[in-house]
């Protein structure tokens, strides 16, 4: 076999049509072998003799796409000094573009013998672990263009590749649970009719099934256990894992783009699947443990701000390069449109405390590729000082956990929720205005993958997680949920009607709020996980979306109501403003009314005493469509209809008076007390000063033409 010197960049395996260049960084190694794996179980070892700035490299002519490979790293194994090199372990390429196979759990994939964590285990891991794959980088993107949907037009749909499609009746069996399902017209048609503009996929980077869960007969369903930051997860491919997963993912992105739908990836750059000092040796740990991971004062152990056993070392230039190279790869080569960063506060921990000016954010800010896509932070981790909602840099948007909590509190009639609700409804200026951000920095959500589904939020007071095998100790215990009088499933028609109304209240509130709305997959037709609020290990019917059959409407019209609310928001710029409200008339608009006004149910303007009332749970909001301050794309003035939003979150019916000075004639366009929610255009007329009775826990929207 010929072996040429090759190049130190790019890292990973790069096929050029005639052969493949291999390059891997390790400062800890004495010697590195590239192992080309054969289908009969044998391997050909090629020593990487060339080294530039600790990057070992070689070019091997004739190595084609589909070739499986790994590295064996020879060097010191001394856990007391944070060194864990062990040539008996076949290691994944940190830059692998595809990964084949799965892990067969046993002592072979660990660097130590069970029961003796400081020992050295020289059992060969190759027959038991995954392999990196050389891919063909060429793909016919045709005329693919990123939709580049602006945030104020964005509606995000969070979904799991497998869970979304496994039970879809319109999909062929062989495509269910795969990337190919995302490209199928049945799924795309549902998303476009719903009004979705962005599909946010739960982790699709190659992840690992946990040893503990496998022993329990469970699996890592969610996928927050990454081992390959460049490789699409191979189990979601319908036709092979020797690089086919790359082509299939690209095809799905191309089809979604053609429908005008962006693709956002939920990415996990805060930790890896190698766990703590008792975890397996799969890649980074054996290549250069101390360069990739944040080690504790005793370097045998790992600093863990993620709750998973380890945290990546965010002050290491090689870790930062890995993350930035990965992000650029997914944008430039895989054509994705943005990222949601899991436990993003960990990425800000350059040293110990969360630092919004850390190197990672500097790199993102100046990167000409990554800085131009959607960047969404989950602004917390489990470390000290990890709750950082509102504290990310101006380029970033954030999952607004305070929005979720406040809206849940309002509709379960929690005391003192009203004043904060007003801030959340209008874009959370208290969180985002101070650093120059806009309402669109707030990604608003009521439910997501983590926690109760929308149905379960109104059907359970308590989590029911015993199927997870942790005696119901896992998952959040304070869910701000309310079961409407009965825990779990019931045939009581009154309870079912109230639950349906509460779900409509949450959907309507989400779509009427300033910011960017996010819907969790299946909530539009009230999917349930039977009270399990931590289904991370339930890769089965419990967590898969059960789609309604044609003509079946198990949620009493919730799907049609959700569609109507999404399109009401899309049709009216007053619900998706790009600037915060002023609370006064807007200059140059020829309107002496404020752009927003707040009223008690009696139709009088809210006073500080009204806001401070602990039991206040009802109000009217006036949104002036004739006082939108931001101009259109060409500098034109934007005008819209005006709206009155009437919220009655109290447990009793209330009379609301239509304010007398803000319009003479109004039409009811939304009424969550009605089973169909009163689709837009079919409501009754009311006039200024009229009295409307809102049933308990209901929301009414009045519209006045511009």
GUTI-935123 format. One record per residue (C-alpha): y, z, x. Coordinates in steps of 0.02 Angstrom, whole numbers, plus 50000, padded with zeros to 5 digits. Example, Ala and Ser with C-alpha at 12.3 -4.5 7.8 and 13.67 -1.06 7.14 Angstrom:
BEGIN
497755039050615499475035750684
//
This chain:
BEGIN
500005000050000501714995250066503045008850065504845004750106506245017150140507125014449975508745022649919509305040349882510185034849723509895033749580508755048749563507115046449471506055030749460507035014349452506094998149419506974982349477505744968749427504754968649589504394986949620505065004449594506215015749693505805034349686507055048149729506975066949703508105081149759507375096749840508155108049968506695120049967505305107750016504555104950187503675089250127503585079249964502195067749905502385054749768500725053949675500325037749583499075042149447497635031049393496705030749229495075036249311495875052749359496165048249541497865047549625498665038749772499835049649874501375042349958502395053850069504265052650043504795052850225506585047350205507845061050163509715059850132510645075750085508995083550029508535068449922506805062049969506545043749928505465028149948505275010849873503525005249825503324986549793502214981649649502374997849550502654991849373503224999549207501875010449130501375017949299501095036749284501655047549429502135065049484502675074649638501795087349747503025098249841502445106850001503485121750051503645140650047502905150449904503805167149911504345173549739505225188349820506465175749893506505164749737505415151249817503965144249714503385128149800501535124649776500765107749817499295111349701500455108649553500815090749499502655091249451503635080749328505105070849393506695079449331507395061849303505835054549219506345041849085504675043948995503295056848999501475054148955500175066148888500275084548845499875101148927498135108648916498525126948935497575136649066497845145749229497905128849317499715125349263500345142149325500895145949502500065163049502498425170649443498505179449275498745198049298499495195949473501225187949454501615188349640499995179849689499805161349733498695150349625498025134749711497095127449563497535109049540498615106449385498505087349380497095085949250497985098449137499805093349138500945079049087501435064249196503065055149224503085036549181503995021749259504885012449119505554994949093507434997749071507724980748990507974979748802508734967048684510164976548602510754960248521512524963248456512344982248442514014991248438514335009948420515075013348247516395024948325516685033548158518215044548171517945062848136518955062747975517765049647904516205058347970514835066247864513435073347972511615074647916510575086248024508745081148027507095083148117506265066648165504545072048108505015083647966506175071047886504875057347872503145065247863503115066447673504195051547627503235041747494504085025347539503515025247721501885018047788500715031847847500715025648026502615027148040502825044447967503465057248090504065044248216505625035948283505105020148192505275029448027507125031948062507335013048066506405010247903507465003747757506845017847643507635031247751509195021447795509475017347611509425035847567510685040247702511905026447658511835030347472512145048547512513685043747611513055049747779513945042547932513045051948071511235057248092511115072748201509345073548268508555089948318507895089348497507125072748549507145076248736505345078548794504845096348753503315107148779502185116148656502245134648704500645142348771500865157748658501085147248501499625136048545498495151348561499085156748387498695139848310500555136048291501725123948380503505122148441504115112148292505985112748321505855106948502507095118648588505955119248740506475104548847505595098749004506265080849018508125078048996507995058949006506375055948912506175053748723504865065748657503225056148665502405063648510503715055048400503175037748458502065027748342501305015848469501075023748640501805035348771501825024248926503635019448897503425013348718504345028848658505915022448745505845005548659505485013548490506945025648505508125011548554507535001348405507915015848289509665017848359509984999248341509434999448158510485014748116512005007048200511764991348098511905002247943513495010348010512635026948051512965035748215511605045048310512005062348378510725071648483510455090448480510265093848667509625109148759510395109848931510455128848938508625131948988506955123349015505175125448955504625133949117505095151149049505275166649156504295172649309502725172549203502995154649143502115138849200502575127949348502895110749275504395103349366506015111849420505195128449466504055120249593505325107449657506745119449698506745135349595508315143249667509365127349650508965124649466508875142149391510005157249381509005170649471509245189249449509745201349588507885202449623507525183649642505755185649576506565186249404507735175349301509385178949215509125175049032510605172048915509615160448802508205171648743506925159448814506585166848985507755157049097509495149449108509995134349212511165137949358512805130649296513695132849464512395122149554513065104549590511305097749568511115105449395512825098949346512365081649412510735082049315511615086249152513005073549174511785059949228510725063749076512205063148956512825046649029511065039349021510885043148836512575035348799512485019948910510615015848904510055023448738511695020048645511855037148563513545042148493513695060548533512875077148568512705094148489512475106848629511255120848591511845138248644513355130148725514105146648782512745146948917513465130648987515095139949015514275153849117514745147649289514515165249354514145178949226515455179249091515845164548978517195154049060517975140048959518625132449121516925131549205516415116449307515375108949167516875107049053517925100149195516615086849226516495082149042518385081249026518575068549166517015058349136517505041149068515885039448968515425056848905517205061748860517305047548735515835052248622515675066148495515455083048581514905097148467514605114848529513485128048457514765140748520513655155648554512165161848654511245178448662512095184848819513515197548829515125190148759514165175048698514995172748527516365160248567516825151848401518565144548422518595146048611517965129148671519115116548758520175104148657518975089548680517615098848586517175101948404516145117148355514845122648231515945134748135514835149948107516295159148029516435145547897514595147447854514705166347840516325166547739515775153647612514125162747587515065179147564516255171647437514895165047322513905181247328515515190447280515675200347441517265211147446518745205247552518075187447572519505178447484520855178647619519705172747756518975159747637520705152047621520755149447809519005141947814519375130347667520905123247754520125119747924520165136648014521885135248092521665153048159520265146448269520845129248321522715126848304523215137548453522475125748584523075109648504521505105448408521495099148229520525104048072519205091448126518695103048267517785113048133516025106948095515785115247926514055119847865513255131847744511455129247803510615121447954508875120848030509065138948087509015150447934508725148147749508755131147667510045129147528508715132547396508105148047486509885154347512510015156647323508185161747296507855175347426508725191347478507525194047623506645183247752504795179947728504195174947901502455182347911501695165047938502545165148109501365178648171502695191248221502505203448075504135197047998505145203648145505805186548198507275177548120508955183748059508885198947943510685197847881510735180947794512165183647671510995176847539510755181547356509205178147253510125177447086509095191847018507295187547065506525186647238505715169747267504935157947142505215161146956505065152846786506545162246715507695148546646509275158946665508925162646848508515144346881510135138746798511135151046903510275145447063510645127247024512475131646993512575141147157511865126347252513165115147171514505127847219513985127247401513895108147407515575106347319516435119147430515775110547586516435093547532518125100347474518465109447639519525102547780518495098747933516865089147958515455092847835513655094247890512165093747771510445100047821509045087747783508255089947613509595101647546510225087447438508665089447331508385108147360506935108547481506165125647512505295134347656504725148147537505895160847614505475157447797507135157447889506435154148062505215139648042505305134948226503405135848243502905128448074502455110348106501685108347934502055106747748503115122547751504495114447853504255095847818505415088347688504535085247523505385070047451505495068047262504465053947190505375039647105506165045946945505745064046987507225075846998506565093247042508295100547076509125096446910510255082446970510745090347137510475074047232511645064347119512905078547124512855078947314513125060247322514585061547202515395075447305515175066047469515965050447395517375060447314517805066847488517655049647566518775041847434520185054647451521085057947616521815074147548520095082047578519945075747757521635078347834521905076148020523265089248031523385106947969524345110647810526165115847832526295126647676527955118447634528625101547575528365087847703529915078847766530065060447721528825061047578530095062247434529115076647360529865093947338528155101947315527255110247459525765101247533524685116047480524955130647361523905145547309523835152947134523015167347044521935162846894523475166746787524375152046868525615162446969525815160147157524775171947262525655186947339525115197147489524485210347370523375197347287522655192047455522355210147507521405214947350519635219547403518865213247242519835196947230518575182847207519525169547110520985158047148521715140747120522195129147263523435114747243523205100247365524685088347361524125070547392525945065147401526295076547550525045071047682525975072447847524895061747961525155042847962523815029547948523115019648094524595007548090525915020648058525895018447870526165032847753524575039747673524645044847491523275051047377522975059047209523325077647196522005090547155521835108147088520305117547150519845132447041518605144847115517815158647012516585167747124516595183247015515095188546909516065186346745516935171746656518795170346691520225160946609521225149946728522975143746685523475126546749525075129246852526575122746755527615115046896526315104846989525895090946869525875088046682524205079446655522555082746743520755077046725519205087546758518175078446890517025092446949516325107046852514865115746937514485125346777513865109146701512085103846743512685087146811514255094446890515325082146790515255066546899516975059846944517795049746805516915057546658517905073746634519105079546500521015079746507522035095746524523905098646535525095110246627525005127846556523315124846475522015138546487520275134246552518795146146548517735145446705516005153246685515455166046813515145158946986515805141546957517045129247028518135116546936519145102447013520605094246922521325077546978523075070546950523395052246992524685048847128
//
